Amino acid sequence: MAFLYNKMDVLREAGVGKEIPSYIQQNINPNFELRPYQKKAFENFVTYFEGNLRQNPSQTLFHMATGSGKTLIMAGLMLYLYKRGYRNFLFFVNLSNIVEKTKVNFLDASSTKYLFNDEIVIDGERVVIQEVSNFQTSDPDKINICFSSTQGLHMDMWMTKENGMSFDDFDNQKVVLISDEAHHLNVDTKKKMSAAESDSYHSWEQTVKNIFSRNPGNVLLEFTATCDLENQAIKAAYENKIIFNYPLPNFYQDRYSKDIVTLRSDLPLMDRALQALVLSQYRLKVFQDHRLAIKPVVLFKAAKIADSKEFMASFIDIISHLSGNKLLELFTSTDNPVIKKAYTYFTDNGISADTLAAELRDDFAEPHCVSVNDDKDAKNKQILLNSLEDADNPYRAIFEVKKLDEGWDVLNLFDIVRLYETRQSSGRKISPATIAEAQLIGRGARYCPFQIDPEQPKYQRKYDDDITNEMRVCETLFYHCQNDHRYVTELHQALREIGLDTDKIVQREYVLKEDFKTDPLYQDGLIFINDREVKSRKEVFGLQPNVRDALYSYTCSSGSSGLDAIMLEGQDGNDYTVSNLKTVHMTIGEIASINYAIVNKAMMKYPIFRFNILKSYFPNVHSTREFITKDEYLGKVRIDIHCPEEKPAVNVLYQAVFNTLKKISDSISGIEETYWGTKKFRAHRVREVFRNKTVNYTEPHDGGVGISQNDSSVPEKWKIDLSQEDWFVYTDNFGTSEEKAFVAYFRDYVEELRKVYSKVYLVRNEREFHLYSFEDGERFEPDYVIFLQRPETDGFEQLQIFVEPKGTMLLEKDKWKENFLLQMKAEAISVTTYVDNNQYRIWGLHFFNQDTRMKEFDEEMQSLISAYGSSGTSSKEDGIPNELVVH
């Protein structure tokens, strides 16, 4: 049987999946930008809840990595289910301290982690969230939330008390049950019980099941990062309930977590702690250099509460007397490169060892240290520990044993120091202690969001493609432990088991050749790059290309069905009747020419297509008919219609247009500012753009990304030792197979090009620069740039050509990039800052694609040699002069 989330993927591919309702995004705290996978989670649930797969009562599980925003999904689903008529929400979790921090997230609008917008508005009405102790007096116009620990809920149900809940409260009203850390519910699922035991056993799981089954309208939403699908009983129970699956490996590979580095040393425990403080302070300074008010914190993990208490006392005493000489001893006693880098930073910035010691004495003094091992004030401290990122939170050092293993939402933890050196494993089995350590690392790996420029992704790692960048330390979690090979091996194995397989990551170095670095093109040469500017709505003459040129799909209901005899041998359920659907390719303009009313009626279902509103987004459109029929708007929007007939019926055409317009309306309503890329390309020094770079790749294989162009897995016709090729500026190429094919293709043209040009260089763009499309300012990083130069009477003429190898599957999706490349020859203008006698031309070529673009690409390469090469034309003769800006 397929998992439920697999079925959702099938529905999405068939074009019948639901979109995320706009009111969810509008009512979520705008500081929490919804990520693509979170949107997919919402879409899966809406598709399920409004479709035929839904069961009554409805139980679903969101299997999502720690730090992936499960609580935000809960908040959005509350809004969705409120809209669907639900008013009562019961939140429960295993630990009471998680209950307290969750209350803050849902109820305290002053908290930085409050999940909702300042005002919640659904269908024009303001919606209020309130906490209740039971649902007997809940408000039918509000979102009523009852918070409880699982154990507290269990006790309330079986021990009647005043104002408490009882099973009877759930008989006559539907309730949404929200279970966080839901893996704790599966105590019964894991074991077999006799009938007598089952009747009398009032476990937490049975209590929840009892509540859930009281009303067919009830909804149970379960959330966990650790669903034990290796357990066959749990897998069988949840196979048709896991609505969304986003485990830790996906979370890490999509760059939503910190990177993780084990920093092992032979230092004594206190020196290991000092090393973590130095690294934390270095990180603080790097953040400050970029005007980022982020305070890194350090966690000291002990094995026993007594050990934690003793170490904390010693730590506070030693830090209060810390001297510069002690730090100098520390710097000289370690050969660790990251500590050496920190020391170099302090030295280069005039921060002496004495000054650094004084800073550490202040920043890690006793008022800035907190122990979380005592249950007496766990409630207050839990709230403080979940606001460590706040500017007024005083803590830099946390001391604990087990209190933070679950439910700790911290983003600015960058160092974990292991305060013990024991190993508890024996044989091949990993000890529970090491698994717990790996889980703590996974929790600490939550990404601390920041941006240096507005175009950077805020919530993702930015420097996997440049790991020597000084900001890399600001997205790396360091786990400080003893230099014990056996323990580190065991820890890495435990990390693999929870999904953090750092062994699959390899580093590759792009190294500029020394000959190129001494060439005048590198020393004094120019590369031209354009900028992005805000476009006035008056300059908008159509839909954005990525919306207009997308391929939309609609699959009509075929009515096919089947019966499977479960108990008869040979009936395994695989003999399905597949409806014979045909695919009809049409544009909205073509549908309108057949029956204009089909499109017009579908448009009227969406308020944004009312002409007065449409005009505010597209001031240059003159009528609804023009918006429907003109190619720049809806006219050329393509729909693949999958239906039994070769000529779709009117109702099928209507539904296809209706579904497509829903997606387009969401894109239009999401427009805040529109942009365009400037046609003037500013000059930048080549030496300031291209440099040596170290890049992380995950699990490279079979000649693809991360594999050397000279590797044995690369097809022989593409295999090249680029270190021996003077036309390629780096010593190697680690791009995709399509990129490797292009590099090999280019090699065959080098000698011909050298008959025309005095300089021929091919440079890979490893995210060193980006361009912006002329039409809508979409960011684009072409994979390669070719530099060709030939001497003229005064100076030289330089041709700068952008090239993008592209796999066949992406040709349609990225068509806008190819259009942009092809516009450059006629429209791009090079702008130089200082007077020179050189002429600069900017070109782009068709995509390099071996299946469908070789004719065009061959012709363009030949034009560089023959037509352009023999004509002696210059940019002046083509009517595209260089523009000079004199400073």
Phi, psi and omega in degrees: 000140177280151174293157181301322181293332174295321178295323177297321178297320179297316179296322179296315180295331179280356177083014182249008177288152181272151175273158176291127179300139184297330183291340176293308180296324183291333185255359173277148177309120184297344176288343179256087180295125181293129181272160182305318182290330177292320176299320179295323178299315178297315182299320179299315183292317180297318178299316179294312188292329182260007184247190185278347183279347183295137175253159179235124352295165190254125179235126178223155179235131173259109181264097189227142184299150172305129179090000184273001174094040180298322182294327177293323176297319177303314182298315179296323179289329174300316180296316181297314183287331172300314179299330180273007173105002180272143181232338186249126184232124180250112179259130177215150183209163187294319187254137182292331180292331176290327178301316184296315182289331178290323176303316179300315183297326184265336190242332188265098182294344180276349181284144177291345180254013175299135193270342187253166175290167182304323178226129178265122181231121177232125183056038177078359182250139178285133182246133182251141175256132179223149175273139177228156178268339174203177185256015181290330182236032182292151182273124184291350180254001184241166169271111182261120182242129172251124181257138180203153167279158180300318180293319179296320177297316179301316181293320180299320184291325187256352178230101184297133175214162184297135180063009177272170178271153174221168181300329182297333181297342187256004184284323190246012178212144181275144187226146172260117177263128181241114183251111175270153185050052192292348179298339178289344181285343192272033182293324181277325182300331185281346185225159179266141178230152174287168180299319180295318180295319182297323181292325187259350188275106182263071181278170176303315182299317181293324178299313180295317179298323180296314178298313184301320186277358184293331185222129182295344178271358182294153179232129175246116178253116180251143181225131175201155173262350189225066174278122186280080182281354172289335176283116187296327179294317179291319179301315180297322182288331189248000183302322180262018181236342181284100186279335180210135183234114179218076185284176185303319179303318178295317181300316180289315183294331177277005172072025179269003178239167170292161167282160183235127180232131173273119179252096183262146182207161177266012184288154171300160185305315183292323177292325176297321178295317179297322178300320178293323179294317180299316180295322178296319180290324175300315180296318177304316181294319180296318175302313182296325179300333180254021175059041178247120183272070180243127183254108179288145177239159182239136177250129177254113187258116179254165180274329182227152181298320179298319178295320180296316181296316181294317181293321180299318179298315179296319181301311182299320180294312183292320179296324181295339180246016185297135181243162176296323179299323179297321179291322177297321176299319180296316181296323183278345184266359182235145176252016183289127186296326182288325176291321176298321179295320177297316180299317178299320179299311181299317181296312182295334182259014175070025178262106183286166178298322179295318179295317179297318178299319179296319178297317181293324177299323180282310188289334182243027175290169187307319180297344181257012178243145181217136174258138181239036182262351184261129181286342188299317181243030183300324183298309181294318182291328179298320179294318177296320181290337177266009174231030181299336181283343184294147184297329183267006177280126190275350195273138173241339183230130181242133179242125184202169177242297182225359189292342186250019183290334179224148170075013181263114182258086180238137182252331187260028171272122183236348181222129172241126182250120178277120187262024178211160186234018181278155172238128185255355184280155175220138182065222184267350185277132177279136182290150175303327180297317181290323175299318179297320178297317179298321179293324176295319177299317178300323178289319179289345182280003174306136184285138176267108190289138174200161175222138172265326172226156189298342184271349178288145172293127186286324190256014181230156174300138185249348192238024171298332180268008181200066191284353174272356178299141183299335180283351181300326181295339182274000174228033179231132173263126178257129176253110185269119182214179181289156180275068183240109186301319182295317180294315182298320177299316179295318179298315180297325177293320178295321177297322177297321182294331178266003173105002180257079183268083181289345179292341180280352182269130177238152178254137176234143182249126169267111186245121177291137179289144182297323180299321179290322182294338177266354181287143178303331178298322179281317185291316186233359185286169185236144167239142186251128185226139182266176183240176178243138178231150176292133181263132173294143178301336179294340181266005181270121182239022179173175174293156175300140183305322182292340175270314184292322186268358180293154177259117182262156185223143175220131177244120181279157179291126184271342183080004181288148180206183180191164176237137180238123177277100188295321190272354181268135179296145179087352178256085185265006176080007182264353183267074184273152170269117183260125181291146183269084182273142175256154179251123179247126180263120180218158171252162178296325177298320179293320178296319179295326179290332176284313181205098184301328184295332180301309183288317182298318179296317179297321180296323184293346178284347182243118183305329185294340180268004170296139194300322181295324178285317179302322182295329180290331177273326184231080187299340184267001177276138187257343181198162175297322180298318179297319180297324181285319191261336185286137184302325183290342179252250184268344190307318184260010177294124187263140176230128169268115183257119180258112184208165183292334186265151175287331175243105184301143177290165182302318182293328177290315178300317180300313183294324178296315179293317181303312180295319181293318180295331176300315180293320180291322180296322178295322179295319180292316182294337179277356181289125173251300174231146175249156186227168164217156176274138180293147176274350173271125179256120182278148182279136173230146177293132179302319183293339179270347181262314185256135182204174174295146185209140176250131188234142174268135172233145180258120173049058177292146180197161170051045173073010183268209182300132179092356180257138179299147176294343182256012183285152182295338180280350179280134177308142188304323183290343179255350187287124182217138169273091187291344177296340181258003182254113187285348180276343177260123194282338177263161181285345180200170178228129182242026184282187181294170178297325178294322176295318179297323177296320179294316180300318178295321177298315182296322180306322183289347179259350189302311183297320178294319179296324182290345174287341183251325188244143178280337177231132177225112180227139172246128184236128174278136178264094178272066181057035177276331178212164176218157180243172178230130182298146183298321191284316185221013174069021177295136181286139185214130178244089180300143187290328185221153170228133177259131173251123175235131179228146170217144184288148172233180185305312176241107179085216182211168174248131181242131174251123180248117189238124178269135183229138180229100170295138186217128176294152186301323183296340185255001185300315182287316182300320184259024182304325180299328178293317179294319177302318179297314179303319184284343177280340189298317186304320183270336192240340183283133180240126179276135182241116178258149184271325183241156182294127165213168183261015183270154176248134184237130178239142182240123181233161166225150181249167170306159170307143169273111179217124187290339184274319191229356187239006189291327179300310180294319184292319177301316181298320180292319178294321178296326180294332177293331183267315188264286186302307181286318185295321185271343186282333183069017180288159178231174180297331179294318181292334178277359180077019179238081184286155169289148177254136183252127173244112183265122177258000000 
